[in-house]
C-alpha cells in the first residue's frame, strides 16, 4: 500500500486540571498511529512542515515516513490547548505557517491520501480541487480545524466553513465530531446534515461521538443509511490525539480491506485505547495493544 498524509506539525501546550505540559501535536498523532499499524511493505509519505528547532518532538513518529515531499518553514505553529471535562476544548494558535504543497500527489501510485486539517490552512481549496481532478484514488479529510475561524486573540471559534460544498465534493471519506459536523452543513439536525454531505459525492461520513461511540453515514439504494458502534469502556486519562488516531486507523484499515465496517470497528477500539496513554511515547504500542484487545490480527494486518 502507498499512502500519503498531509497536515501541519505543531507543538502543543496542553493545560488540564491545573497542569501544563509541552508535547508534539498536529499531524504527529496521525503519523504515530500509521507507523504503529503499518506493514513492512507499506510506503508512507508525509507532507508537513518542519523548522529545525522542534524536529526532536516528531522524530520517532516520522522516521517511518518518506519526507521528500515535506517542506521547511521558519517556525511551526504552537497551539495552546485547554482541556475541559464536559465541553469542547479551547484552542489558541500562534505562528500560522504557509500552506503545504500537494502538487506532486497527483502522480499515479498512491492508494490513498489522508488530509488532516490541523491548522485549517494546511491545504488551499483550489489546490485540493486540482488534486481531486487528477487523482483517482481515495481521499480522506478530517475536517478538524477547518471548522474553526480565528478571533482577534487567535482563539479558534466554530463557524460555517466557507465554500464547504466545494471541500466536500473533493472527498471520499469525511471525519468530524459532533461540533464539527455543524460547520459543514446548513441543515438543522444530524440526519439531514449527513444527507446533505453525502449529496456532494462523499461516500462515507464518520461522526465521532466521544464516550458514546461513532456513527457512519453512507448511501444505500438511493437513501441515507447509518451504522453505529458504541464506545468500549477504558480507564481514560487522555483526550488529545484520539480523533487523529481514529482517522488514521480507519483509513489504513479501509484501504487494506475495502470493508468500512471492519475499519470502523478497528478505529473505534484504537481511539479508545489511546485515551489510556499518559504520554506520547506510548503511541508506539498501539498495534500491540490492538492485538491484545483480541481484534484478531487479520483485521489489522491483512
PyMOL commands that set and color helices and strands:
alter all, ss='L'
color gray80, all
select helices_A, chain A and resi 28-37+55-57+59-62+103-106+125-134+144-147+164-168+178-181+190-198+210-212+242-257+260-276+280-292+297-301
alter helices_A, ss='H'
color red, helices_A
select strands_A, chain A and resi 2-6+9-16+19-26+43-47+49-50+71-72+77-82+90-94+112-116+138-142+148-150+156-158+173-177+204-208+213-220+223-230
alter strands_A, ss='S'
color yellow, strands_A
deselect
rebuild
show_as cartoon
